[in-house]
Amino acid sequence: MAYKHILVTVDLSPESKTLVDKAVSMAKPYNAKVSLIHVDVNYSDLYTGLIDVNLGDMEQRITKETHHALTKLAKEADYKIEKELSGRGDLGQVLVDAIKEYKVDLVVCGHHQDF
């Protein structure tokens, strides 16, 4: 099957590079696009009681760190990375939305103990 757009789900751990490398090896023969996506939890859903945490500042910091990590991972890839996507919320729904929006025909993901 000739893939056109491969989406790689990454948790930004050191193992993420292995997934990117696998996706790249699958994309090269077809000159397919490769995009990365990281989905984080929605922190406001986690903190429902009275707490002394500024969620806005925390989410902004995490978003910046995520962007930096995705950019670094993309630069280390031996292939052009089409999109570096970051989402927040339900993993399944965020992936479905990205698959539809970017016309993805293959999703590459690894297994993590809390996946």
N, CA and C atoms as a LAMMPS dump frame, in Angstrom:
ITEM: TIMESTEP
0
ITEM: NUMBER OF ATOMS
345
ITEM: BOX BOUNDS ff ff ff
-5.0000000000000000e+02 5.0000000000000000e+02
-5.0000000000000000e+02 5.0000000000000000e+02
-5.0000000000000000e+02 5.0000000000000000e+02
ITEM: ATOMS id mol type element x y z
1 1 1 N 0.839 -1.184 0
2 1 2 C 0 0 0
3 1 3 C 0.882 1.245 0
4 2 1 N 0.578 2.179 -0.865
5 2 2 C 1.342 3.419 -0.953
6 2 3 C 0.742 4.455 -0.004
7 3 1 N 1.451 4.712 1.083
8 3 2 C 0.98 5.694 2.053
9 3 3 C 1.252 7.098 1.547
10 4 1 N 0.372 8.013 1.913
11 4 2 C 0.535 9.41 1.514
12 4 3 C 0.873 10.316 2.692
13 5 1 N 0.328 9.991 3.873
14 5 2 C 0.586 10.831 5.044
15 5 3 C 0.587 9.953 6.289
16 6 1 N 1.723 9.9 6.956
17 6 2 C 1.905 9.09 8.153
18 6 3 C 1.977 10.017 9.362
19 7 1 N 1.169 9.711 10.361
20 7 2 C 1.141 10.483 11.6
21 7 3 C 1.789 9.65 12.699
22 8 1 N 2.768 10.23 13.382
23 8 2 C 3.482 9.533 14.45
24 8 3 C 3.065 10.126 15.789
25 9 1 N 2.511 9.281 16.661
26 9 2 C 2.161 9.74 18.003
27 9 3 C 3.401 9.611 18.875
28 10 1 N 3.766 10.688 19.526
29 10 2 C 4.974 10.676 20.354
30 10 3 C 4.646 11.156 21.761
31 11 1 N 5.329 10.557 22.742
32 11 2 C 5.165 11.006 24.127
33 11 3 C 6.345 11.869 24.568
34 12 1 N 7.238 12.139 23.634
35 12 2 C 8.409 12.995 23.832
36 12 3 C 9.451 12.377 24.755
37 13 1 N 9.372 11.084 24.957
38 13 2 C 10.405 10.354 25.692
39 13 3 C 11.533 10.024 24.713
40 14 1 N 12.668 9.548 25.201
41 14 2 C 13.756 9.173 24.288
42 14 3 C 13.335 8.119 23.257
43 15 1 N 12.349 7.294 23.597
44 15 2 C 11.886 6.262 22.669
45 15 3 C 11.129 6.833 21.474
46 16 1 N 10.718 8.079 21.543
47 16 2 C 9.978 8.697 20.443
48 16 3 C 10.783 8.694 19.155
49 17 1 N 12.093 8.839 19.257
50 17 2 C 12.942 8.833 18.06
51 17 3 C 12.823 7.507 17.319
52 18 1 N 12.686 6.404 18.05
53 18 2 C 12.526 5.092 17.422
54 18 3 C 11.259 5.062 16.574
55 19 1 N 10.183 5.629 17.087
56 19 2 C 8.93 5.678 16.331
57 19 3 C 9.065 6.547 15.088
58 20 1 N 9.715 7.684 15.235
59 20 2 C 9.91 8.572 14.088
60 20 3 C 10.749 7.863 13.027
61 21 1 N 11.807 7.204 13.447
62 21 2 C 12.654 6.468 12.499
63 21 3 C 11.857 5.395 11.762
64 22 1 N 10.983 4.689 12.467
65 22 2 C 10.153 3.653 11.847
66 22 3 C 9.216 4.267 10.817
67 23 1 N 8.579 5.365 11.177
68 23 2 C 7.672 6.036 10.248
69 23 3 C 8.414 6.54 9.013
70 24 1 N 9.599 7.087 9.224
71 24 2 C 10.409 7.577 8.104
72 24 3 C 10.769 6.43 7.17
73 25 1 N 11.137 5.285 7.732
74 25 2 C 11.493 4.136 6.886
75 25 3 C 10.292 3.662 6.07
76 26 1 N 9.1 3.84 6.594
77 26 2 C 7.888 3.47 5.861
78 26 3 C 7.499 4.538 4.84
79 27 1 N 7.839 5.785 5.106
80 27 2 C 7.455 6.892 4.231
81 27 3 C 8.356 7.036 3.012
82 28 1 N 9.644 6.8 3.195
83 28 2 C 10.61 7.049 2.118
84 28 3 C 10.276 6.355 0.8
85 29 1 N 9.926 5.076 0.798
86 29 2 C 9.655 4.425 -0.492
87 29 3 C 8.5 5.059 -1.271
88 30 1 N 7.599 5.725 -0.578
89 30 2 C 6.422 6.31 -1.225
90 30 3 C 6.474 7.83 -1.28
91 31 1 N 7.568 8.402 -0.776
92 31 2 C 7.678 9.855 -0.677
93 31 3 C 6.466 10.436 0.065
94 32 1 N 6.056 9.735 1.112
95 32 2 C 4.882 10.138 1.895
96 32 3 C 5.239 11.251 2.875
97 33 1 N 4.247 12.012 3.245
98 33 2 C 4.419 13.026 4.281
99 33 3 C 4.497 12.324 5.634
100 34 1 N 5.258 12.919 6.555
101 34 2 C 5.321 12.439 7.934
102 34 3 C 5.05 13.626 8.852
103 35 1 N 4.123 13.433 9.77
104 35 2 C 3.815 14.455 10.77
105 35 3 C 3.92 13.847 12.156
106 36 1 N 4.193 14.702 13.134
107 36 2 C 4.291 14.274 14.528
108 36 3 C 3.13 14.862 15.313
109 37 1 N 2.654 14.113 16.306
110 37 2 C 1.619 14.643 17.188
111 37 3 C 1.885 14.193 18.619
112 38 1 N 1.716 15.132 19.526
113 38 2 C 1.802 14.843 20.961
114 38 3 C 0.487 15.296 21.581
115 39 1 N -0.139 14.402 22.336
116 39 2 C -1.405 14.73 22.992
117 39 3 C -1.187 14.695 24.498
118 40 1 N -1.475 15.809 25.129
119 40 2 C -1.306 15.933 26.571
120 40 3 C -2.681 15.935 27.233
121 41 1 N -2.691 15.735 28.522
122 41 2 C -3.954 15.766 29.26
123 41 3 C -4.462 17.195 29.352
124 42 1 N -5.736 17.336 29.562
125 42 2 C -6.322 18.643 29.798
126 42 3 C -6.223 18.9 31.298
127 43 1 N -5.293 19.736 31.7
128 43 2 C -4.999 19.937 33.115
129 43 3 C -6.172 20.496 33.901
130 44 1 N -7.007 21.279 33.273
131 44 2 C -8.157 21.822 33.999
132 44 3 C -9.13 20.716 34.396
133 45 1 N -9.131 19.598 33.667
134 45 2 C -9.969 18.454 34.042
135 45 3 C -9.415 17.727 35.261
136 46 1 N -8.112 17.809 35.464
137 46 2 C -7.488 17.117 36.589
138 46 3 C -7.703 17.838 37.909
139 47 1 N -7.71 19.153 37.863
140 47 2 C -7.798 19.955 39.079
141 47 3 C -9.194 20.553 39.203
142 48 1 N -10.05 19.882 39.952
143 48 2 C -11.428 20.355 40.063
144 48 3 C -11.733 20.998 41.413
145 49 1 N -10.874 20.792 42.397
146 49 2 C -11.107 21.362 43.724
147 49 3 C -10.334 22.647 43.91
148 50 1 N -10.267 23.093 45.136
149 50 2 C -9.502 24.288 45.461
150 50 3 C -8.03 23.928 45.563
151 51 1 N -7.249 24.546 44.734
152 51 2 C -5.809 24.304 44.751
153 51 3 C -5.089 25.619 44.504
154 52 1 N -3.826 25.634 44.837
155 52 2 C -3.019 26.832 44.646
156 52 3 C -2.087 26.621 43.455
157 53 1 N -2.685 26.48 42.295
158 53 2 C -1.913 26.265 41.072
159 53 3 C -2.461 27.21 40.014
160 54 1 N -1.576 27.918 39.36
161 54 2 C -1.992 28.771 38.263
162 54 3 C -1.95 27.924 36.995
163 55 1 N -3.102 27.372 36.616
164 55 2 C -3.159 26.46 35.474
165 55 3 C -2.757 27.134 34.17
166 56 1 N -3.11 28.395 34.014
167 56 2 C -2.762 29.102 32.783
168 56 3 C -1.26 29.158 32.576
169 57 1 N -0.527 29.52 33.624
170 57 2 C 0.932 29.579 33.531
171 57 3 C 1.528 28.202 33.292
172 58 1 N 0.987 27.207 33.997
173 58 2 C 1.503 25.85 33.855
174 58 3 C 1.26 25.322 32.436
175 59 1 N 0.048 25.513 31.913
176 59 2 C -0.255 25.045 30.565
177 59 3 C 0.59 25.771 29.522
178 60 1 N 0.812 27.064 29.73
179 60 2 C 1.63 27.836 28.796
180 60 3 C 3.07 27.316 28.787
181 61 1 N 3.61 27.031 29.967
182 61 2 C 4.969 26.494 30.064
183 61 3 C 5.057 25.119 29.392
184 62 1 N 4.077 24.274 29.648
185 62 2 C 4.081 22.931 29.064
186 62 3 C 3.935 23.004 27.55
187 63 1 N 3.097 23.899 27.056
188 63 2 C 2.931 24.071 25.611
189 63 3 C 4.248 24.487 24.966
190 64 1 N 4.959 25.398 25.6
191 64 2 C 6.253 25.855 25.08
192 64 3 C 7.269 24.709 25.08
193 65 1 N 7.317 23.943 26.171
194 65 2 C 8.241 22.808 26.253
195 65 3 C 7.903 21.744 25.211
196 66 1 N 6.613 21.507 25.002
197 66 2 C 6.171 20.527 24.005
198 66 3 C 6.587 20.963 22.611
199 67 1 N 6.358 22.229 22.294
200 67 2 C 6.742 22.756 20.978
201 67 3 C 8.247 22.601 20.758
202 68 1 N 9.023 22.932 21.774
203 68 2 C 10.479 22.813 21.676
204 68 3 C 10.882 21.356 21.438
205 69 1 N 10.28 20.434 22.185
206 69 2 C 10.622 19.011 22.051
207 69 3 C 10.213 18.461 20.687
208 70 1 N 9.051 18.861 20.177
209 70 2 C 8.617 18.408 18.851
210 70 3 C 9.541 18.943 17.76
211 71 1 N 9.928 20.206 17.881
212 71 2 C 10.843 20.804 16.905
213 71 3 C 12.183 20.083 16.909
214 72 1 N 12.687 19.774 18.085
215 72 2 C 13.955 19.047 18.206
216 72 3 C 13.845 17.663 17.575
217 73 1 N 12.759 16.969 17.847
218 73 2 C 12.545 15.638 17.284
219 73 3 C 12.449 15.702 15.759
220 74 1 N 11.78 16.719 15.246
221 74 2 C 11.644 16.888 13.798
222 74 3 C 12.996 17.172 13.146
223 75 1 N 13.808 17.992 13.794
224 75 2 C 15.128 18.316 13.238
225 75 3 C 16.051 17.104 13.222
226 76 1 N 15.862 16.201 14.186
227 76 2 C 16.709 15.009 14.266
228 76 3 C 16.278 13.916 13.287
229 77 1 N 15.107 14.066 12.703
230 77 2 C 14.611 13.061 11.761
231 77 3 C 15.413 13.13 10.469
232 78 1 N 15.596 11.996 9.873
233 78 2 C 16.322 11.916 8.604
234 78 3 C 15.336 12.055 7.443
235 79 1 N 14.425 13.023 7.572
236 79 2 C 13.345 13.176 6.597
237 79 3 C 12.612 14.47 6.936
238 80 1 N 11.983 15.065 5.949
239 80 2 C 11.214 16.292 6.198
240 80 3 C 9.95 15.945 6.994
241 81 1 N 9.752 16.66 8.079
242 81 2 C 8.546 16.491 8.882
243 81 3 C 7.549 17.562 8.45
244 82 1 N 6.404 17.117 7.983
245 82 2 C 5.382 18.007 7.431
246 82 3 C 4.752 18.911 8.5
247 83 1 N 4.27 18.316 9.579
248 83 2 C 3.592 19.065 10.64
249 83 3 C 4.08 18.588 12.002
250 84 1 N 4.144 19.513 12.935
251 84 2 C 4.424 19.209 14.339
252 84 3 C 3.185 19.642 15.108
253 85 1 N 2.366 18.673 15.477
254 85 2 C 1.069 18.954 16.078
255 85 3 C 1.077 18.674 17.575
256 86 1 N 0.327 19.471 18.284
257 86 2 C 0.198 19.298 19.725
258 86 3 C -1.27 19.456 20.083
259 87 1 N -1.789 18.505 20.842
260 87 2 C -3.186 18.568 21.245
261 87 3 C -3.318 18.354 22.733
262 88 1 N -4.506 18.6 23.219
263 88 2 C -4.759 18.434 24.651
264 88 3 C -6.157 17.852 24.807
265 89 1 N -6.275 16.84 25.657
266 89 2 C -7.587 16.257 25.918
267 89 3 C -7.598 14.763 25.687
268 90 1 N -8.725 14.262 25.211
269 90 2 C -8.904 12.838 24.973
270 90 3 C -8.053 12.388 23.789
271 91 1 N -7.145 11.452 24.033
272 91 2 C -6.213 10.982 23.001
273 91 3 C -6.943 10.534 21.744
274 92 1 N -7.939 9.681 21.913
275 92 2 C -8.663 9.147 20.76
276 92 3 C -9.306 10.229 19.923
277 93 1 N -9.978 11.164 20.577
278 93 2 C -10.668 12.219 19.839
279 93 3 C -9.689 13.156 19.145
280 94 1 N -8.611 13.508 19.817
281 94 2 C -7.604 14.384 19.205
282 94 3 C -7.008 13.704 17.973
283 95 1 N -6.727 12.405 18.071
284 95 2 C -6.175 11.676 16.925
285 95 3 C -7.174 11.608 15.776
286 96 1 N -8.432 11.294 16.07
287 96 2 C -9.456 11.237 15.02
288 96 3 C -9.557 12.581 14.306
289 97 1 N -9.565 13.656 15.069
290 97 2 C -9.647 14.996 14.469
291 97 3 C -8.444 15.274 13.567
292 98 1 N -7.242 14.928 14.032
293 98 2 C -6.028 15.161 13.241
294 98 3 C -6.02 14.293 11.985
295 99 1 N -6.438 13.047 12.117
296 99 2 C -6.483 12.13 10.968
297 99 3 C -7.382 12.696 9.88
298 100 1 N -8.537 13.189 10.27
299 100 2 C -9.474 13.759 9.295
300 100 3 C -8.935 15.053 8.695
301 101 1 N -8.462 15.952 9.551
302 101 2 C -8.024 17.269 9.077
303 101 3 C -6.823 17.192 8.142
304 102 1 N -5.884 16.296 8.436
305 102 2 C -4.646 16.236 7.658
306 102 3 C -4.601 15.058 6.692
307 103 1 N -5.727 14.371 6.522
308 103 2 C -5.84 13.257 5.574
309 103 3 C -4.744 12.211 5.797
310 104 1 N -4.643 11.76 7.024
311 104 2 C -3.652 10.759 7.42
312 104 3 C -4.165 9.376 7.038
313 105 1 N -3.302 8.549 6.457
314 105 2 C -3.725 7.187 6.123
315 105 3 C -2.979 6.108 6.904
316 106 1 N -2.054 6.509 7.782
317 106 2 C -1.4 5.552 8.669
318 106 3 C -0.978 6.277 9.941
319 107 1 N -1.268 5.665 11.081
320 107 2 C -0.83 6.198 12.372
321 107 3 C 0.177 5.219 12.951
322 108 1 N 1.344 5.735 13.33
323 108 2 C 2.383 4.921 13.965
324 108 3 C 2.436 5.327 15.43
325 109 1 N 2.249 4.344 16.299
326 109 2 C 2.326 4.638 17.729
327 109 3 C 3.007 3.482 18.442
328 110 1 N 3.589 3.797 19.563
329 110 2 C 4.246 2.779 20.366
330 110 3 C 3.359 2.394 21.527
331 111 1 N 3.886 1.551 22.365
332 111 2 C 3.144 1.123 23.545
333 111 3 C 3.874 1.606 24.784
334 112 1 N 3.136 2.209 25.648
335 112 2 C 3.676 2.694 26.907
336 112 3 C 2.832 2.076 28.006
337 113 1 N 3.381 1.874 29.156
338 113 2 C 2.652 1.179 30.212
339 113 3 C 1.33 1.844 30.579
340 114 1 N 1.254 3.154 30.485
341 114 2 C -0.006 3.817 30.827
342 114 3 C -0.782 4.253 29.592
343 115 1 N -0.48 3.676 28.449
344 115 2 C -1.116 4.02 27.171
345 115 3 C -2.526 3.49 27.111
